[in-house]
Amino acid sequence: MAHKVDRKKGILTSINPSTLQELGQIPLATPEDVEIAVQNAKAAFPSWAALTIQERAKYLIRARDYMLDRVEEICKLLTDEAGKPRSEALTAEVLVVSDLINLYTKRAPELLADRPIPLANPLLRHLKNARLAYEPLGVVAVVSPWNYPFSIPMSGILMALLAGNTVVFKPASDTAMIGKKIEEILNIGGGLPPGVLNTLIATGSTMGEKLFSPPVKKVVFTGSTEVGKLVHSIAAKNLIPTVMELGGNDAMIVCHDADVELAAKGAVWGGFTNCGQVCASVERIYVHESIHDAFLEQVVDITSKLRVGYDTGKHDVEIGPLANQSQLETVTAHVQDAVDKGAKVMCGGGPVDDLPGYFYKPTVLSNCNPTMKVVNEETFGPVLVVIPFKAEAEAIRLANDSNYGLTGSVWTKDLTRGLALARQFQAGSVLVNDVTFSYALVDTPWQGMKESGMGRSHSDDGLLEFVFPKHINIDHSPSMMRRRMWWFPYSPAGYDVLKKALWAFLSPKHLPKLFKTVVSSKEARKTLM
């Protein structure tokens, strides 16, 4: 673990995964603190929800400015506690958050405004006015991971707050100091009112089921599929909806006409950015047999030149450490399993012995098959698997042969082919001639299929996850209509009117028959007056 817990003293100590030195200590929340946080969020909700979207946006804009004034401090913390190179801390963490605030503080007022519903029924559209009113849910629980400990929780928190909800935020224990920095940015920098954002540094045993039970109205969880299923099952018992952003085992298809050099560079970045600890990272690469050897050679050459270590601000490192000892053991075991089953290590293949942290050499494997864990499970580390294919149908079958369905990529010079193959991927996001970066496109949905999750973050759909679309229907029938034709009492004349109304509902051309019936029959008129 990249943290230590002293339960007697109630202290969590954060550990630098690069140096294994202590970074700082944070008080642990107690079960009572969890209850207090939830109740504080509940109490703060009515006044926060009563603000206009524009008023709530001002708090987020102030928080953004506070964050941007402290970019170097934040990036250094992301390097020290999460092991990221500074460039990745800037682009994949801070930039994403800034973009999200910039876009949705402008877009949300229009997106969440009351929306008219045009009624298709030709008769009712003259008598009824229908609309959707988007209302905030209440208390939202945001439980975040250690791999992107800034941008992932911020995405959920910001959207929830903008929509008018209050939040209880539980950051990962391995990146607790970053979680506290988020609290500082929003509560101090943004000046949020008390109780709107509540941060809990707590272990799973302390949390129990409190965050997934009433009065919480929605749970946003990012983490492993195994834990996500557990959280979802607890929330489901209380009929609390969830957004689940879970694991991935993402495939890359390199067609025969691909730009080999470009694809190789993309594969190396997509597989090794954040030391491979990305749910959207490239793990399996299927390459057409005609270019397999040339592609593999370039991937190995580029990988061999990557610099591994602790980025002290000199920007001389591409690959940082794994997050903790457990992750190092998982990666080591997966590679050993592959070697035992016949895989060939083209480069890397083990921990870095001359560095003190949780470092693992960027590894490229060939001669792999579906029985190996590096192929059929999520390794979540700096390991690339390169496998040849003969036909595109085979490549799609292999790419989709997974319990996961988060992202994928296709590499080809024929964009028509690329689009056709992308449509066949069983994945939430598919990129053509690029990899992995789609989470940074905040105006596009981030979503998974199969065991990669449910619900969406980012995009308009991501904001709509945090509101309830209430249907409001206003009747403006003429005052002489003292009842509706489907009300009590029932009668033969009323039934005849309803039959004619059935046809009138289908097409305006049948309206004259309905009017004639109503006008000519006293009993028919009684159905409306």
Backbone torsions as a table, in degrees:
resi	resn	phi	psi	omega
1	MET	NA	147.2	176.2
2	ALA	-95.6	30.6	173.1
3	HIS	-157.9	160.3	176.0
4	LYS	-125.1	143.9	-179.7
5	VAL	-119.5	124.3	172.9
6	ASP	-107.1	97.4	-174.5
7	ARG	-69.0	-32.0	180.0
8	LYS	-64.7	-42.2	179.9
9	LYS	-88.3	-12.3	-179.0
10	GLY	68.0	42.4	-174.9
11	ILE	-127.9	136.9	169.4
12	LEU	-106.5	129.1	177.3
13	THR	-107.0	121.8	179.4
14	SER	-83.1	139.8	-177.1
15	ILE	-118.4	135.4	174.1
16	ASN	-73.0	116.9	-177.2
17	PRO	-69.3	-13.4	178.1
18	SER	-86.0	-38.5	-174.7
19	THR	-111.7	-15.8	-175.2
20	LEU	65.4	18.8	176.8
21	GLN	-92.9	153.4	179.8
22	GLU	-70.6	137.6	178.4
23	LEU	-100.1	-34.2	-177.4
24	GLY	169.9	172.6	-178.4
25	GLN	-124.3	145.2	-178.8
26	ILE	-134.8	135.7	176.0
27	PRO	-63.4	139.0	177.5
28	LEU	-85.3	141.8	175.3
29	ALA	-71.6	147.0	174.5
30	THR	-97.9	167.5	175.1
31	PRO	-55.9	-34.1	177.7
32	GLU	-66.7	-37.2	178.0
33	ASP	-62.8	-37.2	179.1
34	VAL	-62.7	-46.3	179.5
35	GLU	-63.2	-41.1	179.6
36	ILE	-63.5	-42.4	-179.3
37	ALA	-61.2	-44.0	-179.9
38	VAL	-64.9	-43.2	-179.5
39	GLN	-67.8	-36.8	176.4
40	ASN	-63.0	-41.2	178.0
41	ALA	-64.3	-40.4	178.5
42	LYS	-63.1	-42.4	-178.6
43	ALA	-68.0	-33.1	-177.7
44	ALA	-80.0	-15.7	-172.4
45	PHE	-61.1	-48.9	-174.5
46	PRO	-57.4	-44.4	-177.6
47	SER	-72.5	-35.0	177.9
48	TRP	-68.1	-44.0	-179.7
49	ALA	-65.9	-26.8	-178.1
50	ALA	-73.6	-17.6	177.6
51	LEU	-69.2	154.0	172.3
52	THR	-72.0	161.4	177.6
53	ILE	-60.8	-39.1	179.5
54	GLN	-62.6	-37.2	178.2
55	GLU	-68.1	-41.1	177.7
56	ARG	-67.0	-35.9	-179.5
57	ALA	-61.0	-33.4	-178.9
58	LYS	-61.5	-36.2	177.4
59	TYR	-63.7	-41.5	-177.9
60	LEU	-70.5	-36.1	177.7
61	ILE	-65.9	-39.7	175.7
62	ARG	-63.2	-39.7	177.9
63	ALA	-64.1	-41.2	177.0
64	ARG	-58.9	-47.2	-178.7
65	ASP	-63.4	-39.4	177.0
66	TYR	-61.6	-42.9	178.9
67	MET	-62.8	-47.0	-176.4
68	LEU	-67.1	-27.5	175.9
69	ASP	-71.4	-12.7	-175.8
70	ARG	-125.9	32.0	-175.9
71	VAL	-57.7	-47.7	-177.0
72	GLU	-63.7	-40.8	178.6
73	GLU	-62.2	-43.6	-178.9
74	ILE	-67.7	-44.8	179.9
75	CYS	-62.9	-38.8	177.7
76	LYS	-63.4	-41.6	178.3
77	LEU	-63.9	-40.1	177.5
78	LEU	-64.0	-34.3	175.4
79	THR	-70.7	-45.5	-174.7
80	ASP	-69.4	-40.8	-174.6
81	GLU	-97.2	-31.2	-178.4
82	ALA	-106.8	-7.7	174.9
83	GLY	81.0	11.0	-174.6
84	LYS	-78.2	142.7	164.2
85	PRO	-59.1	148.9	-175.1
86	ARG	-58.4	-38.0	-178.3
87	SER	-61.8	-39.5	179.2
88	GLU	-71.9	-35.5	176.4
89	ALA	-60.6	-39.2	-178.8
90	LEU	-71.7	-51.8	-171.2
91	THR	-78.9	-42.6	-173.6
92	ALA	-90.3	-8.7	-178.7
93	GLU	-119.0	-69.2	-173.5
94	VAL	-68.0	-45.3	-177.7
95	LEU	-61.7	-40.4	179.7
96	VAL	-61.0	-44.3	-179.1
97	VAL	-65.3	-43.5	179.0
98	SER	-61.3	-44.4	179.2
99	ASP	-61.4	-41.6	-178.3
100	LEU	-62.4	-45.1	179.0
101	ILE	-65.1	-44.8	-179.5
102	ASN	-57.3	-45.4	-174.0
103	LEU	-74.7	-50.0	-168.2
104	TYR	-86.2	-17.2	169.2
105	THR	-68.3	-23.5	176.3
106	LYS	-89.0	-38.5	-173.3
107	ARG	-84.2	-30.9	-172.5
108	ALA	-58.8	-41.7	-178.6
109	PRO	-56.2	-40.5	178.7
110	GLU	-74.8	-41.3	-176.2
111	LEU	-65.4	-36.6	-176.2
112	LEU	-98.2	7.2	174.9
113	ALA	-70.0	154.8	175.8
114	ASP	-53.0	137.6	-176.2
115	ARG	-120.5	122.0	177.6
116	PRO	-67.0	146.6	175.9
117	ILE	-110.5	106.7	178.2
118	PRO	-66.2	119.0	-178.8
119	LEU	-80.2	130.9	-178.3
120	ALA	-75.2	-29.2	-177.4
121	ASN	-66.3	119.6	-173.4
122	PRO	-65.8	-25.7	178.9
123	LEU	-83.6	-48.9	-175.2
124	LEU	-68.0	-26.1	-178.4
125	ARG	-65.6	-20.1	177.6
126	HIS	-88.4	-11.1	-175.1
127	LEU	-114.5	-16.2	-173.5
128	LYS	-129.5	147.5	172.3
129	ASN	-120.5	116.7	-177.5
130	ALA	-112.2	143.8	178.3
131	ARG	-152.3	160.7	170.6
132	LEU	-105.6	132.7	172.9
133	ALA	-117.0	122.8	-175.8
134	TYR	-90.0	115.8	-176.5
135	GLU	-113.1	140.0	176.6
136	PRO	-62.8	156.2	-173.2
137	LEU	-84.4	-42.8	-173.7
138	GLY	138.1	-127.8	-180.0
139	VAL	-87.0	127.0	178.1
140	VAL	-114.0	131.4	175.2
141	ALA	-96.4	128.7	178.0
142	VAL	-117.8	115.4	180.0
143	VAL	-115.0	119.6	-167.6
144	SER	-118.2	162.4	-176.6
145	PRO	-96.0	179.5	180.0
146	TRP	-95.5	-11.9	-172.6
147	ASN	-77.5	-37.4	171.4
148	TYR	-129.1	75.5	-168.0
149	PRO	-76.5	-3.1	179.8
150	PHE	-109.8	-57.4	-173.7
151	SER	-72.1	-36.8	-178.1
152	ILE	-66.9	-53.5	178.5
153	PRO	-65.4	-37.5	178.7
154	MET	-59.0	-38.1	-179.2
155	SER	-59.6	-47.5	179.0
156	GLY	-68.5	-43.4	-178.1
157	ILE	-62.7	-47.6	-175.9
158	LEU	-63.6	-45.1	179.5
159	MET	-63.7	-41.8	180.0
160	ALA	-62.7	-45.5	-179.5
161	LEU	-65.2	-44.3	-178.4
162	LEU	-60.5	-36.0	-179.6
163	ALA	-76.4	-8.2	176.0
164	GLY	106.0	8.8	178.7
165	ASN	-91.0	162.1	168.2
166	THR	-104.2	160.8	-167.3
167	VAL	-132.6	139.1	164.0
168	VAL	-112.3	120.8	-170.5
169	PHE	-113.2	124.3	176.7
170	LYS	-117.7	100.4	177.9
171	PRO	-76.2	163.8	176.4
172	ALA	-65.2	143.8	-179.1
173	SER	-63.8	-32.2	-179.9
174	ASP	-68.1	-19.8	-178.5
175	THR	-130.5	45.2	-176.1
176	ALA	-65.5	-35.2	-179.0
177	MET	-67.6	-33.8	175.3
178	ILE	-67.2	-37.9	175.3
179	GLY	-59.5	-41.1	177.4
180	LYS	-68.3	-31.4	176.6
181	LYS	-66.4	-38.7	175.5
182	ILE	-60.3	-44.7	177.4
183	GLU	-58.0	-43.0	179.2
184	GLU	-63.0	-45.6	-177.6
185	ILE	-60.3	-43.2	-175.4
186	LEU	-83.8	-42.7	-175.9
187	ASN	-80.8	-41.0	180.0
188	ILE	-90.7	-52.6	-179.7
189	GLY	-65.6	-45.7	-179.8
190	GLY	-82.5	-21.9	-179.6
191	GLY	71.7	32.8	-179.6
192	LEU	-58.5	143.6	176.3
193	PRO	-61.5	153.6	179.8
194	PRO	-55.4	137.3	175.8
195	GLY	88.1	-11.8	-178.6
196	VAL	-71.6	-41.9	174.5
197	LEU	-124.4	125.3	-178.1
198	ASN	-126.0	121.5	-175.1
199	THR	-106.9	132.9	-179.0
200	LEU	-121.4	118.4	170.4
201	ILE	-94.3	104.9	-170.9
202	ALA	-151.4	154.9	173.9
203	THR	-85.2	164.4	179.9
204	GLY	-61.3	-37.2	-179.3
205	SER	-66.8	-32.6	177.3
206	THR	-70.6	-41.2	-177.6
207	MET	-65.6	-42.3	-175.7
208	GLY	57.8	-135.2	-179.7
209	GLU	-105.1	8.1	-172.4
210	LYS	-62.3	-36.7	-177.3
211	LEU	-78.2	-9.5	-176.2
212	PHE	-116.7	24.1	-177.8
213	SER	-132.6	160.5	176.8
214	PRO	-55.4	145.8	11.4
215	PRO	-86.8	10.0	175.8
216	VAL	-61.6	135.4	-175.9
217	LYS	-105.3	-18.2	177.7
218	LYS	-157.5	148.1	178.6
219	VAL	-121.2	128.6	173.8
220	VAL	-112.8	113.4	-175.9
221	PHE	-121.6	133.5	172.0
222	THR	-126.3	125.7	-178.1
223	GLY	169.4	-156.6	-176.9
224	SER	-71.7	155.6	178.2
225	THR	-63.1	-39.0	-179.2
226	GLU	-59.8	-50.6	-179.6
227	VAL	-70.8	-36.1	178.7
228	GLY	-59.5	-41.1	177.8
229	LYS	-62.5	-39.7	179.2
230	LEU	-64.7	-47.2	179.5
231	VAL	-61.3	-44.3	-179.2
232	HIS	-62.2	-39.5	-178.9
233	SER	-66.6	-36.8	177.8
234	ILE	-66.9	-47.1	179.4
235	ALA	-62.3	-38.4	-177.2
236	ALA	-63.4	-32.5	177.8
237	LYS	-59.6	-28.4	-179.5
238	ASN	-103.8	11.6	-178.6
239	LEU	56.0	36.8	177.2
240	ILE	-97.2	120.3	-179.5
241	PRO	-70.3	156.3	-178.2
242	THR	-132.4	155.1	163.1
243	VAL	-112.8	121.9	-175.9
244	MET	-115.6	114.4	174.0
245	GLU	-109.2	103.4	-167.6
246	LEU	-114.5	-149.4	-169.5
247	GLY	-81.0	178.9	178.3
248	GLY	-155.7	157.1	173.5
249	ASN	-142.6	74.0	-159.8
250	ASP	-82.2	140.0	-175.4
251	ALA	-105.8	149.7	176.8
252	MET	-126.2	127.5	178.6
253	ILE	-108.8	123.5	179.9
254	VAL	-110.7	107.8	-176.1
255	CYS	-75.6	168.3	-175.3
256	HIS	-63.2	-26.2	-176.5
257	ASP	-99.9	12.4	-177.4
258	ALA	-68.5	155.1	169.9
259	ASP	-74.6	103.4	-171.3
260	VAL	-61.1	-43.9	-178.6
261	GLU	-63.1	-45.6	179.9
262	LEU	-63.8	-44.2	-179.2
263	ALA	-63.7	-38.9	179.2
264	ALA	-64.6	-44.1	178.1
265	LYS	-63.0	-42.1	178.7
266	GLY	-63.9	-40.4	-179.7
267	ALA	-62.6	-43.2	-178.3
268	VAL	-66.0	-44.4	177.7
269	TRP	-67.0	-45.1	-178.1
270	GLY	-64.4	-28.3	-179.7
271	GLY	-88.5	-27.4	-170.9
272	PHE	-115.8	-7.6	175.9
273	THR	-59.2	141.9	-175.5
274	ASN	55.7	33.0	-179.6
275	CYS	57.0	31.7	178.7
276	GLY	75.2	4.0	-177.8
277	GLN	-90.0	63.8	-176.9
278	VAL	-136.5	127.5	179.1
279	CYS	-63.6	-20.0	179.1
280	ALA	-103.3	12.0	-177.5
281	SER	-71.2	153.6	174.7
282	VAL	-71.5	124.4	176.0
283	GLU	-117.7	-41.1	-179.1
284	ARG	-115.1	127.3	178.6
285	ILE	-117.6	120.3	176.9
286	TYR	-106.1	117.3	-171.6
287	VAL	-119.0	134.3	177.8
288	HIS	-57.7	137.5	-173.1
289	GLU	-58.6	-26.6	-177.7
290	SER	-69.6	-22.5	-179.8
291	ILE	-121.6	6.8	-174.9
292	HIS	-55.9	-50.9	-174.7
293	ASP	-65.1	-42.6	180.0
294	ALA	-65.6	-40.9	178.8
295	PHE	-64.3	-48.3	-178.7
296	LEU	-59.8	-41.6	179.8
297	GLU	-60.9	-43.6	-179.4
298	GLN	-68.9	-39.2	178.4
299	VAL	-61.5	-44.7	179.6
300	VAL	-64.4	-41.4	-179.1
301	ASP	-63.2	-45.8	-179.8
302	ILE	-66.3	-43.6	-178.4
303	THR	-61.6	-39.8	-177.6
304	SER	-63.7	-19.6	-178.0
305	LYS	-96.0	-2.5	180.0
306	LEU	-69.1	140.7	-178.0
307	ARG	-98.8	126.4	-176.3
308	VAL	-106.2	135.9	177.0
309	GLY	159.8	-161.7	-177.3
310	TYR	-103.8	117.5	-178.3
311	ASP	-79.5	105.0	-179.1
312	THR	-89.5	10.5	-179.9
313	GLY	108.3	3.3	178.9
314	LYS	-91.8	-5.6	178.4
315	HIS	57.9	42.0	-178.1
316	ASP	-116.8	24.3	-177.9
317	VAL	-136.3	134.4	172.6
318	GLU	-102.5	-32.6	-173.7
319	ILE	-119.7	116.4	176.3
320	GLY	-90.7	-164.9	-178.2
321	PRO	-83.7	165.1	164.7
322	LEU	-70.6	165.3	-170.0
323	ALA	-72.7	-31.8	-173.6
324	ASN	-162.9	174.9	-178.2
325	GLN	-63.0	-38.9	-179.8
326	SER	-60.4	-42.1	179.7
327	GLN	-68.7	-37.3	176.4
328	LEU	-61.3	-41.3	179.5
329	GLU	-67.3	-37.7	178.7
330	THR	-63.8	-48.0	-179.8
331	VAL	-62.2	-44.8	179.6
332	THR	-59.8	-43.1	-179.1
333	ALA	-67.3	-39.4	179.9
334	HIS	-65.0	-43.3	179.5
335	VAL	-66.5	-41.3	179.5
336	GLN	-64.0	-39.4	176.8
337	ASP	-59.4	-42.6	179.5
338	ALA	-64.9	-44.3	179.9
339	VAL	-62.9	-41.9	179.5
340	ASP	-62.0	-26.4	-178.1
341	LYS	-99.9	10.9	172.0
342	GLY	109.2	2.0	178.8
343	ALA	-68.0	151.2	178.2
344	LYS	-108.9	127.5	178.3
345	VAL	-83.7	111.6	-178.9
346	MET	-83.7	-29.6	172.7
347	CYS	-165.0	158.6	-178.2
348	GLY	74.7	-137.4	173.9
349	GLY	102.9	9.3	179.2
350	GLY	-173.9	173.2	177.3
351	PRO	-64.1	159.4	175.8
352	VAL	-88.4	114.5	-171.3
353	ASP	-77.0	-26.9	-172.9
354	ASP	-96.8	14.9	175.6
355	LEU	-122.6	144.5	-172.6
356	PRO	-77.8	-19.4	-172.7
357	GLY	-89.2	-162.0	-176.2
358	TYR	-90.4	57.8	-175.3
359	PHE	-91.9	141.0	175.9
360	TYR	-133.5	137.7	-177.4
361	LYS	-66.8	135.8	173.2
362	PRO	-56.4	126.9	-167.4
363	THR	-123.0	135.3	174.4
364	VAL	-120.4	128.0	-178.8
365	LEU	-118.0	141.5	172.5
366	SER	-125.0	176.9	-179.7
367	ASN	58.1	44.8	-178.2
368	CYS	-102.0	159.9	179.0
369	ASN	-141.9	166.4	-172.9
370	PRO	-65.2	-11.5	178.7
371	THR	-77.0	-13.3	-174.8
372	MET	-84.3	144.6	179.6
373	LYS	-62.6	-31.9	179.3
374	VAL	-67.1	-16.7	178.9
375	VAL	-98.5	-44.0	-171.5
376	ASN	-101.9	-0.7	176.3
377	GLU	-127.8	168.2	175.5
378	GLU	-85.7	114.9	-179.7
379	THR	-80.8	-39.3	178.0
380	PHE	59.4	52.0	179.1
381	GLY	-162.9	-177.9	-173.9
382	PRO	-80.9	68.2	-177.9
383	VAL	-134.4	126.3	174.7
384	LEU	-114.1	137.6	177.9
385	VAL	-115.6	125.3	-177.8
386	VAL	-114.6	122.2	-174.4
387	ILE	-131.4	131.6	179.0
388	PRO	-80.0	155.2	172.0
389	PHE	-138.3	159.4	-178.9
390	LYS	-96.2	-46.6	-175.1
391	ALA	-126.5	152.8	-177.0
392	GLU	-62.9	-33.9	178.0
393	ALA	-61.5	-38.0	176.8
394	GLU	-65.4	-41.3	-179.5
395	ALA	-62.5	-43.5	179.0
396	ILE	-64.2	-41.6	179.2
397	ARG	-61.0	-44.0	179.9
398	LEU	-67.3	-41.4	-180.0
399	ALA	-62.1	-38.7	-177.6
400	ASN	-85.1	-4.9	-179.7
401	ASP	-80.4	69.3	-175.9
402	SER	-156.5	151.3	174.2
403	ASN	-74.6	-13.2	-176.6
404	TYR	-101.8	161.9	177.8
405	GLY	-160.3	63.3	-177.3
406	LEU	-95.0	-65.6	179.6
407	THR	-136.0	169.6	174.3
408	GLY	-161.8	171.2	177.7
409	SER	-147.5	152.1	177.6
410	VAL	-126.7	135.7	-179.5
411	TRP	-120.7	116.5	-178.1
412	THR	-163.2	153.6	173.8
413	LYS	-84.0	-15.2	179.7
414	ASP	-94.2	100.7	-174.4
415	LEU	-68.5	-25.7	174.6
416	THR	-65.4	-43.5	175.5
417	ARG	-62.4	-42.7	-179.2
418	GLY	-59.2	-44.0	179.1
419	LEU	-65.0	-42.2	-179.6
420	ALA	-62.2	-42.8	179.0
421	LEU	-70.3	-37.4	179.0
422	ALA	-60.2	-38.0	179.8
423	ARG	-65.4	-24.7	-178.0
424	GLN	-86.6	-12.9	177.3
425	PHE	-67.0	136.9	171.9
426	GLN	-92.8	76.9	-175.8
427	ALA	-152.3	154.1	-178.7
428	GLY	-72.1	-32.2	178.3
429	SER	-137.7	132.8	177.6
430	VAL	-129.7	128.7	-179.2
431	LEU	-107.9	143.7	175.0
432	VAL	-109.5	119.3	179.9
433	ASN	64.4	31.1	169.4
434	ASP	-161.0	170.9	-176.3
435	VAL	-142.1	151.2	158.3
436	THR	67.1	-34.8	-165.7
437	PHE	-74.1	-3.7	-169.3
438	SER	-62.1	-20.7	176.1
439	TYR	-62.1	-27.7	-179.7
440	ALA	-74.9	-12.7	177.3
441	LEU	-85.7	86.5	-168.5
442	VAL	-69.7	-15.5	177.1
443	ASP	-90.9	6.8	174.5
444	THR	-114.2	150.8	-175.8
445	PRO	-73.7	139.3	172.8
446	TRP	-106.9	118.2	-169.8
447	GLN	-157.7	157.0	179.0
448	GLY	-125.1	155.4	171.9
449	MET	-108.6	168.0	178.3
450	LYS	52.8	-131.6	-176.2
451	GLU	-86.9	14.8	174.8
452	SER	-87.8	-3.0	172.0
453	GLY	131.7	-170.0	179.6
454	MET	-152.1	156.3	-176.4
455	GLY	80.1	-179.4	-174.2
456	ARG	-138.6	150.0	166.9
457	SER	-124.3	167.4	-174.3
458	HIS	59.5	172.4	177.7
459	SER	67.4	173.0	176.1
460	ASP	-59.9	-39.5	179.6
461	ASP	-62.9	-35.1	178.3
462	GLY	-65.4	-38.8	176.6
463	LEU	-66.9	-38.4	-178.6
464	LEU	-68.6	-14.1	173.8
465	GLU	-63.2	-20.8	-171.5
466	PHE	-105.6	15.5	176.7
467	VAL	-133.7	159.0	173.1
468	PHE	-104.2	122.6	-179.3
469	PRO	-82.4	92.7	-178.1
470	LYS	-81.6	129.1	175.4
471	HIS	-86.8	125.3	175.3
472	ILE	-117.7	129.1	-176.4
473	ASN	-125.4	122.2	-177.3
474	ILE	-112.3	122.9	178.8
475	ASP	-88.4	130.9	175.7
476	HIS	-129.5	44.3	175.7
477	SER	-65.6	154.9	177.3
478	PRO	-56.9	147.1	-175.6
479	SER	-61.3	-25.0	-179.4
480	MET	-72.8	-15.4	177.1
481	MET	-82.0	97.0	-174.5
482	ARG	-86.1	-5.4	176.0
483	ARG	-154.8	172.6	177.8
484	ARG	-106.5	149.6	-171.1
485	MET	-63.1	-18.2	-179.1
486	TRP	-98.4	3.6	179.0
487	TRP	-80.1	169.6	170.9
488	PHE	-68.1	155.5	-5.9
489	PRO	-84.5	154.5	176.0
490	TYR	-82.4	151.4	-179.0
491	SER	-158.9	163.2	175.7
492	PRO	-59.1	-40.1	179.7
493	ALA	-65.8	-39.8	178.3
494	GLY	-64.2	-38.2	178.3
495	TYR	-63.8	-39.6	178.7
496	ASP	-64.5	-40.5	177.0
497	VAL	-62.5	-42.4	-178.9
498	LEU	-64.3	-37.3	178.0
499	LYS	-63.6	-43.1	178.9
500	LYS	-69.2	-34.0	176.4
501	ALA	-64.5	-33.0	178.3
502	LEU	-57.3	-44.8	178.7
503	TRP	-72.0	-35.9	178.5
504	ALA	-65.0	-31.4	177.4
505	PHE	-66.1	-30.0	-178.2
506	LEU	-75.7	-37.4	-175.6
507	SER	-156.6	139.8	178.5
508	PRO	-59.8	-22.7	-176.7
509	LYS	-65.2	-17.2	179.6
510	HIS	-92.3	-3.0	-179.5
511	LEU	-60.9	-40.1	179.9
512	PRO	-56.5	-39.2	179.0
513	LYS	-62.6	-40.1	179.2
514	LEU	-65.0	-46.4	-179.8
515	PHE	-63.1	-39.9	-179.8
516	LYS	-61.8	-41.4	179.1
517	THR	-63.3	-44.4	-178.0
518	VAL	-66.7	-41.7	-176.7
519	VAL	-70.9	-37.8	-172.4
520	SER	-85.2	-14.8	-174.7
521	SER	-120.2	122.8	177.6
522	LYS	-63.5	-40.4	179.8
523	GLU	-64.9	-36.2	178.5
524	ALA	-67.3	-38.4	179.9
525	ARG	-64.7	-27.4	179.5
526	LYS	-66.1	-21.1	179.9
527	THR	-71.6	-12.8	-178.0
528	LEU	-117.8	-12.9	-170.8
529	MET	-130.9	NA	NA
